[in-house]
Amino acid sequence: MWLNEIYQQLDPVAVAIGPLAIRWYGLAYLAGFLFAAIVMWRLQRRWGLDLLLDDLVSIMTGIMTGVILGGRLGYVLFYGKGYYLEHPLAILALNEGGMSFHGGLIGAVIGAYIVCRQLGISFATMADLAACGAPIGLFLGRCANFVNGELWGKETNLPWGVMFLNTGGGAVYRHPSQLYEALLEGLVMFLVLYVLSRRVPPRPQGVFLGTFLTLYGCFRFLIEFVRLPDAQMGYLLGTNWLTMGQCLSVPLFVVGVLLILSSLRRNEAQRIYL
């Protein structure tokens, strides 16, 4: 089990200075936002949209705020199962983990929309740009999940199985489902969106966001078959079928497909300022 040997040598803490510990998970978030901003900046220049750098910084601030708040609140609502109603102060305990992608996505959309309205920027085009950069953050975040030894998968006898002994996985080899997600939600989605974005003039508004939602919904639904659900939630149907992640991913897939079809029919050109 070659991957297991690599995992056992990893430390979730990147740098420790006295009581201060900087974890790879936090660095992954920071790097994800930074690389997403770089992708958005370079892509809008390729499309000839002339976005101001100050406006991009403002939009990224709105997105980051939305991701953090939405991700946490989404976890509380979707996966808390009443725990946070009894322990409301635990909502603020971000150091204990608990972030939801689907909540973070909703938060990012709201945060970006508010800033775009204030600046007179086309939200549709900005959402397309953000969709092209987001898979890098997903890749880094899932790799950090692997380093943390969280969100692991079901038991397996495949040669790349990993033992998550220190985080409750037991002395059994499990699917490194975090890395499956990093591959599909990160690398594969980025490559697909990158290829789509190469055309100039660019494809109509909404195509990129729709593609992002469609691919994520599909990939996440499939990976949930080898990923264990959150312990407090379990399976929603029977003993081994349907997880909360799958329930939340189906609407993303449907919305994504509808958005692609609607965007192609409207055929509205990409533009930054209204």
Buried (B, 14 or more C-beta within 10 A) or exposed (E): BEBBEEBEEEEBEBEEEEEEEEBBBBBBBEBBBBBBBEBBBBBBEEBEBEBEEEBBEBBBBBBBBBBBBBBBBBBBEBBBEEEBEEEEEEBEEEEEEBBBBBBBBBBBBBBBBBBBEEBEBBBBBBBBBBBBBBBBBBBBBBBBBBBBBBBBBEBBEEEBBBBBBEEEBEEBBBBBBBBBBBBBBBBBBBEBBEEBBEEEEBBBBBBBBBBBBBBBBBBBBBBBBBBBBBEEBEBEEEEEEEBBBBBBBEEBBEBBBBBBEEBEEEEEEBBBEE
